[in-house]
Amino acid sequence: MQQRAKHLTDNMTHAALTPLLGREFDNFLFGPLGDDLNGAPLSVISALARLDVDPWKEALSLARMPRELAMGRLTSLIASLPKDSATGFVPEVAATRLIALLPQATRFNAAASGPRLQSAPIQRSRLFIGLSVLALLAVGYVIFTARASNAPGGIADAPATTSQPAARR
């Protein structure tokens, strides 16, 4: 059962924070907390999701906290699980074991503030480049047509069209 759960966790994709967190949090997030009432293993990620807590944000937050503070926070989260969620664990013991699975703050590569990609400046610069190219094409067209009209045999030398019928010979 443990091998199957490990295989499933390797194939799972992270949610919103995937670009910010690497796989170094997987041992913590998919660490067993106990068994639910149906006998299936309850992981940290499941428990946090049942509490409406974003598992990846919480893991990152806990990893950045001092160990004692992180243990207190995780213990209170585990203790706040509904009593019918899981059986066979003591919150303090489970928190101590699980906090040990968190990477050290200096050993993971998560962006400290905000996402890595900034799409708005990129889109603005693309728009600016596109408009600049369009303006250059318009200026080139005006210059080309002005030169063509001044050249011998150009547009200015062409017979004028009038609404008068051509003279008969």
C-alpha positions, 0 to 999 in steps of 0.5 A: 500500500505504501509503495502504491501511494508513493507511486501516485504521489510521484505522478501527481502535479502540484496546484497553484504554487507548482512554479514556486515550490519544488519536489523538496516539499513532497515528503512533508505534504504526502507524509502519512498523518494516520488513517481515515475512518475508512482505513485509507492513509490520511496525508498532510496534503489531504488534512490541510485541504480538508481544513481549507488551507492551501497545502503548498502555501502552508508548507512554505510558511511552515518551512520559513518559521522557526521549528518550535513555532512551526510545530505549534502551528502544525499541531493546532492545524492537526488538532482542529481536524474534525474528530471523524477525519482520522484515527490513531494519531496524537497531534503533537507526535504527528507534528513533530514527525512531520516537521522533521520532513520539511526542508530547511529554509536555506535548502529550497528555492521558492520565490520570496515575493510574488510569482517569477513571471511578470506577464503584464510588462512583457505584454506591454513591451510587445504592444509597444514593439508592435506599434513601433513597427507599424509606425515605421511601416507607415512612415516608410510608405509615406516616404516611398509614395512621396518619392514616387510622385516626384520621380519622372514618369511618376504619379505626378506625370500621369495624365489627369483624369477628368469627368470631361470626355476626351477631345475628338480629332 
